[in-house]
Amino acid sequence: MRIIGGQFKGHRFNPPADKWPTRPTTDYSKEALFNILDNRIDYNNIKMLDLFGGTGNHCYEFISRGCIDATYVDQFRPAVAFVQKISEKLKIEDKIAVVRSDVFKFLKQNKNSFDYIFAGPPYGLKSLDTIPDVIFSATILDQNGLFVLEHNQNHNFTSHPNFVEVRNYGQTHFCFFKHLNS
């Protein structure tokens, strides 16, 4: 995998593959997503949250582009250790809070709000369809914030009251959500 933009553009990292339950976003779909985000987000003035963070790929992209307040959440101990290692290697420990926790427990306990939230859950997660409702009921997305959910073709969120649009890149779908009922 590689960082596709910003200060660390081109930096490659290879997470250990043994028994990892993660499914990293492909470079192709990640590049497409960041082409969209580059036109919608001021990375220098954003507080972002990466749920089901896996390799930390999403946080690295944000920090590489100027974000200084990223929060990474994953419960898989080797993934958390990997992100801590890469953070030290890139010298970005002061820009990323690495949290080892179940995402749903984190959302219940968290008191912070975020301008941007990304969730890249395992596609087979039984509660995947509940994630948008959990995010909006947790009141952690700022009023003008953006929430992006990565999923596959087996899920459809177009009728969600906060749904804005969906972008499809092969098997990867990104649904965009905002507060629409203000």
C-alpha positions in Angstrom: 0.0 0.0 0.0 1.0 3.6 -0.5 0.1 7.1 0.6 -1.3 8.8 -2.5 -1.0 12.5 -1.7 0.5 15.2 0.4 3.7 15.3 2.3 4.2 11.5 2.5 3.0 10.9 -1.1 4.6 7.7 -2.4 5.5 6.3 1.0 4.8 2.6 1.0 4.0 0.4 3.9 3.1 -3.3 4.1 1.1 -4.6 7.0 1.7 -8.1 8.1 -0.9 -10.4 6.4 -1.0 -13.2 8.8 -4.5 -13.6 10.2 -5.4 -10.0 9.8 -9.2 -9.5 9.7 -8.7 -6.2 7.8 -9.6 -5.4 4.2 -7.6 -2.3 3.3 -9.2 0.1 0.8 -7.6 -0.4 -2.6 -5.3 2.3 -3.9 -7.7 2.7 -6.9 -10.8 3.3 -4.8 -8.9 5.4 -2.2 -7.5 7.6 -4.9 -11.0 8.1 -6.3 -12.3 9.0 -2.8 -9.6 11.5 -2.2 -10.1 13.1 -5.5 -13.6 13.9 -4.2 -12.5 14.9 -0.7 -9.8 17.2 -2.0 -12.5 19.4 -3.4 -14.7 19.3 -0.3 -12.3 19.4 2.7 -9.8 21.8 4.2 -7.4 19.2 5.6 -5.6 21.9 7.6 -8.7 22.7 9.7 -10.3 19.4 10.2 -10.8 17.0 13.1 -11.2 13.5 11.6 -12.2 10.0 12.9 -11.3 6.7 11.3 -13.5 3.9 12.5 -12.5 0.2 11.9 -9.2 1.9 11.1 -7.3 -1.3 10.1 -3.9 -0.3 8.7 -4.4 3.4 9.5 -4.3 4.2 5.8 -7.1 6.8 5.9 -5.5 8.7 8.8 -2.1 8.7 7.0 -3.7 10.3 3.9 -5.4 13.0 6.0 -2.2 13.8 8.0 -0.1 13.7 4.8 -2.4 16.5 3.5 -2.2 18.7 6.6 -4.6 17.3 9.2 -3.2 17.7 12.7 -6.1 16.0 14.6 -6.8 12.4 13.6 -8.4 9.7 15.7 -8.0 6.1 14.8 -10.1 3.3 16.3 -9.8 -0.4 15.9 -10.1 -3.4 18.3 -7.5 -5.7 16.6 -4.4 -5.5 18.7 -1.9 -6.2 15.8 -3.5 -3.5 13.7 -3.2 -1.0 16.5 0.4 -1.9 17.1 1.1 -1.5 13.4 -0.4 2.0 13.3 1.6 3.0 16.3 4.7 1.7 14.6 4.0 3.6 11.3 3.1 6.7 13.3 6.5 6.7 14.9 8.2 6.0 11.6 6.5 9.0 10.0 6.9 11.1 13.2 3.2 11.9 13.4 2.5 10.6 16.9 1.4 14.1 17.9 -1.2 14.2 15.1 -3.0 10.9 15.6 -4.7 9.4 18.7 -4.6 5.6 18.4 -7.5 4.0 20.2 -7.8 0.2 20.7 -11.5 -0.3 21.2 -14.6 -1.9 19.8 -16.1 0.8 17.5 -19.6 0.6 19.0 -18.3 0.9 22.5 -16.1 3.8 21.5 -19.1 5.6 19.9 -21.1 5.3 23.1 -18.3 6.6 25.4 -16.8 9.3 23.1 -17.5 12.9 24.0 -15.7 14.6 21.0 -17.2 15.7 17.8 -15.6 15.5 14.3 -15.7 17.3 11.0 -15.1 14.1 9.1 -15.8 10.5 9.9 -14.8 7.5 7.8 -16.0 4.0 8.6 -14.5 1.1 6.7 -16.0 -1.9 8.5 -15.5 -5.5 7.5 -18.0 -6.1 4.7 -19.4 -9.2 6.6 -20.1 -7.2 9.8 -23.6 -8.1 10.8 -24.4 -4.7 12.1 -23.0 -2.8 9.1 -26.4 -1.5 8.1 -26.8 0.2 11.5 -23.7 2.3 11.3 -25.2 5.5 9.8 -27.9 5.5 12.5 -25.3 4.9 15.2 -23.2 7.8 14.0 -26.0 10.2 13.8 -27.6 9.2 17.2 -24.1 9.5 18.8 -24.1 13.2 17.8 -20.4 13.1 17.1 -20.6 14.5 13.5 -20.3 18.3 13.5 -23.4 20.0 12.0 -21.5 20.8 8.8 -19.5 17.5 8.9 -19.2 14.7 6.4 -19.5 11.0 7.1 -18.3 8.4 4.6 -19.1 4.7 4.9 -17.3 2.1 2.8 -19.2 -1.0 1.9 -19.9 -3.4 -0.9 -22.9 -3.9 -3.2 -24.8 -5.9 -0.6 -25.9 -2.7 1.2 -28.1 0.2 0.1 -28.3 3.4 2.1 -30.1 5.6 -0.4 -33.2 5.9 1.7 -31.4 7.0 4.9 -32.5 10.4 5.9 -29.0 11.8 5.9 -27.8 10.1 2.7 -26.3 12.5 0.1 -24.7 10.3 -2.6 -23.0 7.0 -3.3 -19.9 6.4 -5.5 -19.0 3.0 -6.8 -15.5 1.7 -7.6 -15.8 -1.9 -8.5 -16.7 -3.9 -5.4 -16.1 -0.8 -3.2 -19.0 1.7 -2.6 -18.6 4.9 -0.7 -21.8 6.4 0.8 -21.7 10.1 1.8 -23.9 11.4 4.6 -24.5 14.8 6.2 -26.9 16.4 8.6 -29.8 17.2 6.3 -32.6 17.6 8.8 -31.4 20.8 10.5 
